[in-house]
Amino acid sequence: MTATGAGTGTHTGGGARTGTRTGTHRRAAAAALLLALTVATAGPAATAAAAGRSPAGPVGPVGIWRLDGYGTVLRVESGRLQEYQVTGISCVPGPSALRVPDSGSSAAFRYATEDHEVLTVRRGSVHVEGSVGDRATHRLASLPERCREAPEPGPAADPVATFDVFWQTFAENYPFFAAKGVDWNAVRASHRPRVHAGTTEDELFAVFKEMLAPLHDAHVHLSDGDDRFFGEVRPGTVMPTLELETRVKAYIQEVDLGGRAPQEFAQGRISYADLPDGRGYLRLSGFGGYTEAGDFASESAELDRALESVFTAERTARLRSLVIDLRINGGGSDELGLRLAARLTDRPYFAYAKRVRNDPDDATRFTRPQPLYVQPARGPRYTGPVAVLTGGSTLSAGETFTQALLERPGRTVRVGEPTQGVFSDVLGRTLPNGWELGLPNEQFLTRTGKTFDGPGIPVDVTTPVFTQEEFDAHRDSAFTTALRHLPRA
């Protein structure tokens, strides 16, 4: 899930943090996502600030707001915004931003970060471009007291204080302890005695890794901004990497496409090939990472260019069935996923509902779910049978796209293995010692309220996915099985 748009992934999922460009935008990299959010609520924006300009036009909202469920307070004064990341025991200053010049209206103000995140602020809500849904805000009378003299994060911070904020951040925001079978209070009791004023950075990072490892959550990551990094996937699955993507692309071309090179788009992240007997093959290795610029406007434009080339009037009229391959998909933007789904229907339908944990003391309390819908795209659309190939390396926005097809009108079959099981935008936090932390705090629900976090979205037909046995046998069982379940000319 970018939030979307950021460049590392989370997330992509978030980011969604998938290690290489495969995890690209979603649920965006922790810091980038939060910066985006920050800016969003802020006022005149980052680009104006970076350029040393004063915002033109209306100044935008002035005051102090709390985001519902994201542990964030925003202060806007004369067009400048300051973010504060808050828990019940801490307040860590986040980035500041300025409103984009000439972007305001009477109802909405747009903001951009130095990383080209674009956000829209309306009365009572913030929208992060590339993410789906809006984030509710509530006005505060004043800045929380602990934020008024909050120290800047840095390496001089007390290791015990850093530990406490780390633990508290998860305690107040993480929704999945029960589902993961983790007693977070017991984790604190067993690990906190090991931390003291003389604890080294290596020792503290090792403690945090031990605490996070049992979650097996690909949308959880920890980084010191230098050499230390922790992030992992569900046991038995593999993180998408550029090396794996490159190997699989070559394998598919040789084994499935008979050596014929497919059309490629978006820096090779999207490819398409017409198959014999009136069928088609569409592969996406992410919902982001399509352009060098990396901003949502250019990413969405590149996706549209690819889809316009694939879903032509002539092809959609003759296409008997379509294989969509997401087996190596590191995530990115949920909004881009919905944009692809819009090419696969001729009438609106329910995609999923999104909600966020919003009670620091109760992990079962959430905001009211926001329903999201797939709206048919303008221009040619394909509405025939679809087979979706997934596996454990289908992450984040790759999963929300898969979920958005569950109620698709027409025949849709899922083949391969369950997806990774991470859907939320990545909530980015900065610890008192300056380390960056990412964690999920949202759920994506079916119409009946089911979430696939943890085990992932199941398939209709189970086959091996890129196992060593498959490679050795020069075989692609998921692809051939999908063809058996699809009509042909």
C-alpha positions as CSV (number, residue, x, y, z in Angstrom):
1,M,0.0,0.0,0.0
2,T,2.3,4.4,-0.4
3,A,0.9,5.6,1.6
4,T,1.7,5.8,-1.5
5,G,3.8,7.5,-3.6
6,A,6.9,7.5,-1.7
7,G,9.9,6.0,-3.2
8,T,11.0,3.1,-1.1
9,G,8.3,0.9,-0.7
10,T,6.7,-0.2,1.6
11,H,4.0,-0.6,1.1
12,T,4.8,-0.7,-0.4
13,G,3.9,-1.3,1.2
14,G,4.2,-0.1,2.2
15,G,6.4,0.9,1.7
16,A,5.7,-1.0,2.2
17,R,9.2,-1.7,2.5
18,T,10.4,-4.3,0.1
19,G,14.1,-3.8,0.0
20,T,14.7,-2.8,-3.6
21,R,12.7,-0.7,-6.1
22,T,10.2,-3.6,-6.1
23,G,8.7,-2.3,-2.9
24,T,8.6,1.0,-4.4
25,H,5.9,3.4,-3.5
26,R,3.5,2.1,-1.2
27,R,2.6,2.5,1.6
28,A,5.6,4.4,1.1
29,A,8.7,4.4,2.8
30,A,8.1,5.2,6.3
31,A,9.7,8.6,6.4
32,A,8.5,9.7,3.0
33,L,5.0,8.7,3.7
34,L,4.9,10.6,7.0
35,L,6.6,13.5,5.4
36,A,3.9,13.5,2.8
37,L,1.2,13.3,5.4
38,T,2.8,16.0,7.3
39,V,3.0,18.3,4.4
40,A,-0.4,17.5,3.5
41,T,-2.0,18.9,6.5
42,A,0.3,21.7,6.6
43,G,-0.1,24.6,4.6
44,P,1.9,26.2,1.9
45,A,4.3,23.7,1.0
46,A,7.5,22.1,0.8
47,T,8.3,23.2,-2.7
48,A,7.8,26.8,-1.9
49,A,9.8,26.4,1.2
50,A,12.6,24.7,-0.6
51,A,12.7,27.4,-3.1
52,G,12.7,30.1,-0.5
53,R,9.4,31.6,-1.8
54,S,6.3,32.7,0.0
55,P,3.1,30.9,-1.0
56,A,0.8,32.9,-3.2
57,G,-2.9,33.0,-2.8
58,P,-4.8,32.0,0.3
59,V,-2.7,31.0,3.3
60,G,-4.7,27.9,4.0
61,P,-5.8,26.4,7.3
62,V,-4.2,27.9,10.4
63,G,-4.4,26.0,13.7
64,I,-3.6,22.7,15.3
65,W,-5.0,19.3,14.2
66,R,-4.8,15.7,15.3
67,L,-5.1,13.0,12.8
68,D,-7.6,10.3,13.7
69,G,-5.6,7.1,14.2
70,Y,-2.2,8.0,13.0
71,G,-0.5,9.3,16.1
72,T,0.2,12.7,14.5
73,V,-0.5,16.3,15.4
74,L,-0.1,19.1,12.9
75,R,0.5,22.8,13.6
76,V,-0.1,25.3,10.8
77,E,0.9,28.9,11.3
78,S,0.9,31.5,8.5
79,G,1.2,28.7,5.9
80,R,3.9,26.7,7.5
81,L,3.2,23.3,8.9
82,Q,5.0,21.4,11.6
83,E,4.4,17.7,12.2
84,Y,4.6,16.1,15.6
85,Q,4.7,12.3,16.1
86,V,3.0,11.6,19.4
87,T,2.4,8.7,21.8
88,G,1.1,8.7,25.3
89,I,4.6,9.2,26.6
90,S,6.4,11.2,23.8
91,C,6.3,13.8,21.1
92,V,9.0,13.7,18.4
93,P,9.1,16.7,16.0
94,G,8.7,15.6,12.4
95,P,9.3,17.6,9.2
96,S,7.9,21.0,8.3
97,A,6.4,22.1,5.0
98,L,4.9,25.0,3.1
99,R,1.9,25.1,0.8
100,V,2.3,24.9,-2.9
101,P,2.0,28.4,-4.4
102,D,-1.3,29.2,-6.1
103,S,-2.8,25.8,-5.1
104,G,-5.4,26.9,-2.7
105,S,-9.2,27.2,-3.1
106,S,-11.9,27.9,-0.7
107,A,-12.4,24.2,0.0
108,A,-9.0,22.5,-0.6
109,F,-5.3,23.2,-0.5
110,R,-2.6,21.1,-2.2
111,Y,0.9,20.5,-0.8
112,A,4.0,18.9,-2.1
113,T,7.1,17.6,-0.4
114,E,10.7,17.8,-1.6
115,D,10.1,14.2,-2.7
116,H,7.2,15.4,-4.9
117,E,4.5,13.9,-2.7
118,V,1.2,15.8,-3.3
119,L,-1.5,16.1,-0.7
120,T,-4.8,17.7,-0.6
121,V,-6.2,19.2,2.6
122,R,-9.9,19.8,3.1
123,R,-11.9,20.7,6.1
124,G,-11.7,17.7,8.3
125,S,-9.5,15.5,6.1
126,V,-6.2,14.9,4.3
127,H,-5.7,12.9,1.2
128,V,-2.3,11.6,0.2
129,E,-2.1,11.3,-3.6
130,G,-1.5,7.7,-4.6
131,S,-3.1,6.3,-1.5
132,V,-6.8,5.5,-1.3
133,G,-9.3,7.0,1.1
134,D,-8.9,10.1,3.3
135,R,-7.5,10.7,6.8
136,A,-9.8,12.5,9.2
137,T,-8.5,15.4,11.2
138,H,-9.8,16.9,14.5
139,R,-9.0,20.5,15.6
140,L,-7.2,20.9,18.9
141,A,-7.4,24.0,21.1
142,S,-3.6,24.0,21.6
143,L,-0.5,22.1,21.0
144,P,0.0,19.1,23.4
145,E,2.2,20.2,26.3
146,R,4.9,17.6,25.7
147,C,5.2,18.9,22.1
148,R,6.0,22.5,23.1
149,E,9.6,21.9,24.0
150,A,10.1,18.5,22.3
151,P,13.8,17.9,21.6
152,E,15.0,17.1,18.1
153,P,15.8,13.4,17.6
154,G,19.5,12.5,17.6
155,P,22.1,10.0,18.7
156,A,22.5,11.5,22.1
157,A,19.1,10.3,23.2
158,D,18.8,8.0,26.2
159,P,18.6,4.3,25.0
160,V,15.9,3.6,27.6
161,A,13.8,6.5,26.4
162,T,14.2,5.3,22.8
163,F,13.2,1.8,23.9
164,D,10.1,3.1,25.6
165,V,9.0,5.2,22.6
166,F,9.7,2.2,20.3
167,W,7.5,-0.1,22.4
168,Q,4.8,2.5,22.9
169,T,4.5,3.2,19.2
170,F,3.7,-0.4,18.4
171,A,1.4,-0.7,21.5
172,E,-0.7,2.3,20.4
173,N,-0.8,1.7,16.6
174,Y,-0.1,-1.9,15.6
175,P,-3.4,-3.8,15.0
176,F,-2.2,-7.4,14.6
177,F,-0.7,-8.6,17.9
178,A,-3.5,-11.0,18.6
179,A,-3.5,-12.4,15.0
180,K,0.3,-12.9,15.2
181,G,0.1,-14.5,18.6
182,V,2.4,-11.9,20.2
183,D,2.0,-10.6,23.7
184,W,3.5,-7.2,23.4
185,N,3.4,-6.6,27.2
186,A,5.4,-9.7,27.7
187,V,7.9,-8.7,25.0
188,R,8.5,-5.4,26.9
189,A,8.9,-7.2,30.2
190,S,11.5,-9.6,28.8
191,H,13.5,-7.0,26.8
192,R,13.5,-3.7,28.7
193,P,15.8,-4.9,31.5
194,R,18.5,-5.4,28.9
195,V,18.5,-1.7,28.0
196,H,20.3,0.9,30.1
197,A,22.1,4.2,29.8
198,G,25.3,2.4,28.6
199,T,23.6,0.3,25.9
200,T,25.4,0.6,22.6
201,E,23.7,1.2,19.3
202,D,24.5,-2.3,18.1
203,E,23.1,-3.8,21.3
204,L,19.9,-1.7,21.1
205,F,19.3,-2.5,17.4
206,A,19.7,-6.2,18.3
207,V,17.1,-5.9,21.0
208,F,14.7,-4.2,18.6
209,K,15.2,-6.9,16.0
210,E,14.4,-9.6,18.5
211,M,11.2,-7.8,19.4
212,L,10.1,-7.4,15.8
213,A,11.1,-10.8,14.4
214,P,8.1,-12.8,15.8
215,L,5.7,-10.5,13.9
216,H,6.9,-11.8,10.5
217,D,5.4,-8.6,9.0
218,A,6.8,-7.3,5.7
219,H,5.4,-3.8,6.5
220,V,7.5,-3.5,9.6
221,H,11.0,-2.2,9.2
222,L,13.7,-0.5,11.3
223,S,16.7,1.5,10.0
224,D,19.4,3.6,11.5
225,G,19.8,5.4,8.2
226,D,23.2,3.9,7.6
227,D,24.2,0.2,7.7
228,R,21.7,-1.3,10.1
229,F,18.3,-2.4,8.6
230,F,15.7,-4.9,9.7
231,G,12.8,-6.1,7.6
232,E,11.5,-9.6,6.8
233,V,8.7,-11.4,5.0
234,R,6.3,-14.2,6.1
235,P,8.2,-17.5,6.6
236,G,8.2,-19.6,3.5
237,T,8.1,-16.6,1.2
238,V,10.7,-14.5,-0.7
239,M,11.0,-10.8,-0.8
240,P,10.8,-9.4,-4.3
241,T,14.2,-8.1,-5.5
242,L,15.5,-6.7,-8.7
243,E,17.6,-9.8,-9.2
244,L,14.6,-12.1,-8.8
245,E,12.5,-10.0,-11.1
246,T,15.2,-10.1,-13.8
247,R,15.5,-13.8,-13.5
248,V,11.8,-14.4,-13.6
249,K,11.2,-12.1,-16.6
250,A,13.8,-14.0,-18.6
251,Y,12.3,-17.3,-17.5
252,I,8.8,-16.3,-18.5
253,Q,9.9,-15.2,-21.9
254,E,11.7,-18.4,-22.6
255,V,9.2,-20.9,-21.0
256,D,5.8,-19.3,-21.4
257,L,6.2,-17.0,-24.4
258,G,8.2,-19.3,-26.5
259,G,11.2,-17.0,-26.6
260,R,9.2,-14.0,-27.9
261,A,10.0,-10.7,-26.2
262,P,6.8,-9.0,-24.8
263,Q,6.1,-5.3,-25.2
264,E,7.6,-3.5,-22.2
265,F,6.5,-0.3,-20.5
266,A,7.3,1.7,-17.4
267,Q,11.1,1.0,-17.2
268,G,10.3,-2.7,-17.7
269,R,7.9,-2.9,-14.7
270,I,5.0,-3.7,-17.0
271,S,5.0,-6.1,-20.0
272,Y,2.3,-7.5,-22.3
273,A,2.2,-10.2,-24.9
274,D,-0.5,-11.6,-27.1
275,L,-0.7,-15.4,-26.7
276,P,-2.0,-17.9,-29.2
277,D,-5.7,-18.7,-29.4
278,G,-6.8,-15.1,-28.6
279,R,-5.5,-14.9,-25.1
280,G,-3.3,-12.2,-23.5
281,Y,-0.6,-12.0,-20.8
282,L,0.0,-8.9,-18.7
283,R,2.7,-8.8,-16.1
284,L,3.3,-6.1,-13.4
285,S,6.2,-6.2,-11.0
286,G,4.8,-3.3,-9.0
287,F,2.4,-0.4,-8.9
288,G,5.1,2.2,-9.0
289,G,8.7,2.6,-10.0
290,Y,7.6,3.5,-13.5
291,T,9.5,6.7,-14.0
292,E,12.8,8.3,-13.0
293,A,11.0,11.2,-11.4
294,G,8.9,8.9,-9.2
295,D,6.2,11.4,-8.5
296,F,2.6,10.2,-8.7
297,A,1.7,12.4,-11.6
298,S,4.4,10.9,-13.8
299,E,3.8,7.4,-12.5
300,S,0.1,7.5,-13.2
301,A,0.7,9.0,-16.7
302,E,3.1,6.2,-17.5
303,L,0.6,3.6,-16.3
304,D,-2.1,5.2,-18.4
305,R,0.2,5.1,-21.4
306,A,0.9,1.4,-20.9
307,L,-2.8,0.6,-20.4
308,E,-3.8,2.6,-23.5
309,S,-1.3,0.5,-25.5
310,V,-2.6,-2.8,-24.1
311,F,-6.3,-2.2,-23.9
312,T,-6.9,-0.9,-27.4
313,A,-10.4,-1.1,-29.0
314,E,-9.2,-3.7,-31.5
315,R,-7.6,-5.9,-28.8
316,T,-10.4,-5.7,-26.2
317,A,-12.9,-6.7,-29.0
318,R,-11.0,-9.9,-29.9
319,L,-9.4,-10.9,-26.6
320,R,-10.9,-14.1,-25.3
321,S,-9.2,-14.2,-21.9
322,L,-6.4,-12.5,-20.0
323,V,-3.6,-13.7,-17.6
324,I,-2.5,-11.0,-15.1
325,D,0.8,-12.0,-13.5
326,L,1.5,-10.5,-10.1
327,R,3.8,-13.3,-8.7
328,I,6.8,-10.9,-8.3
329,N,5.1,-7.7,-7.3
330,G,6.6,-5.4,-4.6
331,G,3.6,-3.1,-4.3
332,G,3.4,0.6,-4.7
333,S,0.3,2.8,-5.1
334,D,-3.2,1.4,-4.3
335,E,-4.7,4.1,-6.4
336,L,-2.7,2.8,-9.5
337,G,-4.0,-0.6,-8.7
338,L,-7.6,0.7,-8.9
339,R,-6.7,2.4,-12.1
340,L,-5.8,-1.0,-13.7
341,A,-9.0,-2.6,-12.2
342,A,-11.0,0.2,-13.9
343,R,-9.9,-1.3,-17.3
344,L,-11.4,-4.6,-16.4
345,T,-15.1,-3.7,-15.8
346,D,-17.9,-1.9,-17.5
347,R,-19.8,-1.1,-14.3
348,P,-18.9,0.2,-10.8
349,Y,-18.4,-2.3,-8.0
350,F,-17.1,-2.5,-4.4
351,A,-13.3,-3.0,-4.2
352,Y,-12.6,-2.9,-0.4
353,A,-13.1,-0.8,2.7
354,K,-10.2,0.8,4.6
355,R,-10.0,1.6,8.3
356,V,-7.3,2.6,10.7
357,R,-6.7,1.7,14.4
358,N,-7.5,4.8,16.4
359,D,-7.6,3.8,20.1
360,P,-4.1,3.7,21.7
361,D,-5.4,1.4,24.5
362,D,-7.5,-1.0,22.5
363,A,-6.2,-2.8,19.4
364,T,-9.7,-3.8,18.4
365,R,-11.0,-0.2,17.9
366,F,-10.9,1.4,14.4
367,T,-12.2,4.3,12.5
368,R,-15.4,3.7,10.5
369,P,-14.5,1.8,7.3
370,Q,-14.3,4.0,4.2
371,P,-15.6,2.0,1.2
372,L,-13.7,2.2,-2.0
373,Y,-15.1,1.4,-5.4
374,V,-13.7,0.5,-8.9
375,Q,-15.1,2.9,-11.4
376,P,-15.0,1.9,-15.1
377,A,-12.3,3.7,-17.1
378,R,-13.0,5.8,-20.0
379,G,-12.2,4.3,-23.3
380,P,-11.8,0.6,-24.2
381,R,-12.2,-1.9,-21.4
382,Y,-11.8,-5.7,-21.2
383,T,-14.6,-7.4,-19.3
384,G,-13.9,-11.1,-20.2
385,P,-12.4,-13.9,-18.1
386,V,-9.3,-13.2,-16.1
387,A,-6.7,-15.4,-14.3
388,V,-4.6,-13.7,-11.7
389,L,-1.3,-15.3,-10.8
390,T,-0.1,-14.6,-7.2
391,G,2.3,-15.9,-4.7
392,G,4.2,-15.1,-1.5
393,S,6.1,-12.4,-3.4
394,T,2.9,-10.5,-4.2
395,L,3.0,-7.7,-1.7
396,S,1.1,-4.6,-0.6
397,A,-0.5,-2.8,-3.5
398,G,-0.2,-6.0,-5.5
399,E,-2.5,-7.5,-2.8
400,T,-4.9,-4.6,-2.7
401,F,-5.3,-4.9,-6.4
402,T,-5.9,-8.6,-6.1
403,Q,-8.5,-7.8,-3.4
404,A,-10.1,-5.2,-5.7
405,L,-10.9,-8.0,-8.1
406,L,-12.7,-10.2,-5.7
407,E,-16.1,-8.8,-6.6
408,R,-15.3,-8.0,-10.2
409,P,-18.2,-8.7,-12.5
410,G,-17.3,-11.5,-14.8
411,R,-15.1,-14.5,-14.3
412,T,-11.9,-14.1,-12.3
413,V,-9.8,-17.0,-11.1
414,R,-6.8,-16.8,-8.8
415,V,-4.0,-19.3,-9.5
416,G,-0.7,-20.0,-7.7
417,E,-0.1,-19.4,-4.0
418,P,-1.5,-17.0,-1.3
419,T,-0.2,-13.4,-1.3
420,Q,2.2,-12.1,1.3
421,G,-0.5,-10.7,3.7
422,V,0.4,-7.0,4.1
423,F,-2.0,-4.3,3.0
424,S,-1.7,-1.2,5.1
425,D,0.0,2.0,4.2
426,V,3.3,2.1,6.3
427,L,3.1,4.5,9.2
428,G,6.6,6.1,9.4
429,R,8.0,7.2,12.8
430,T,11.3,8.7,13.9
431,L,12.6,7.4,17.3
432,P,14.3,9.8,19.8
433,N,17.7,8.6,18.7
434,G,16.9,9.4,15.0
435,W,16.3,5.9,13.8
436,E,13.4,5.4,11.3
437,L,10.6,2.9,12.0
438,G,7.8,1.7,9.9
439,L,4.7,-0.2,10.8
440,P,1.2,-0.9,9.6
441,N,-1.9,0.6,11.3
442,E,-4.7,0.0,8.8
443,Q,-6.9,-2.8,7.5
444,F,-8.4,-3.4,4.1
445,L,-11.7,-5.2,4.5
446,T,-14.0,-7.2,2.3
447,R,-17.7,-6.4,2.1
448,T,-18.2,-8.8,5.0
449,G,-15.5,-7.3,7.2
450,K,-12.8,-9.9,6.5
451,T,-9.1,-9.0,6.4
452,F,-6.4,-11.0,4.7
453,D,-3.5,-9.6,6.8
454,G,-1.1,-12.3,7.8
455,P,-2.1,-15.3,5.7
456,G,-2.7,-13.3,2.5
457,I,-5.4,-13.7,-0.1
458,P,-6.0,-17.4,-0.9
459,V,-6.1,-18.8,-4.4
460,D,-8.8,-20.8,-6.2
461,V,-6.2,-23.2,-7.7
462,T,-3.0,-24.0,-5.9
463,T,0.2,-24.5,-7.9
464,P,3.9,-24.1,-7.3
465,V,5.3,-20.6,-7.9
466,F,8.9,-20.3,-9.1
467,T,10.3,-23.1,-6.9
468,Q,13.7,-24.5,-7.7
469,E,11.9,-27.7,-8.8
470,E,10.0,-25.6,-11.3
471,F,13.1,-24.0,-12.6
472,D,14.9,-27.3,-12.9
473,A,12.1,-28.9,-14.8
474,H,11.8,-25.9,-17.1
475,R,8.1,-25.6,-16.1
476,D,5.7,-22.8,-15.0
477,S,2.7,-24.6,-13.5
478,A,0.8,-21.5,-12.5
479,F,0.9,-20.2,-16.0
480,T,-0.1,-23.4,-17.7
481,T,-2.8,-24.0,-15.1
482,A,-4.2,-20.5,-15.7
483,L,-4.5,-21.2,-19.5
484,R,-6.4,-24.4,-18.8
485,H,-9.0,-22.4,-16.8
486,L,-9.4,-19.8,-19.5
487,P,-11.3,-19.9,-22.8
488,R,-9.5,-19.6,-26.1
489,A,-10.5,-18.8,-29.6
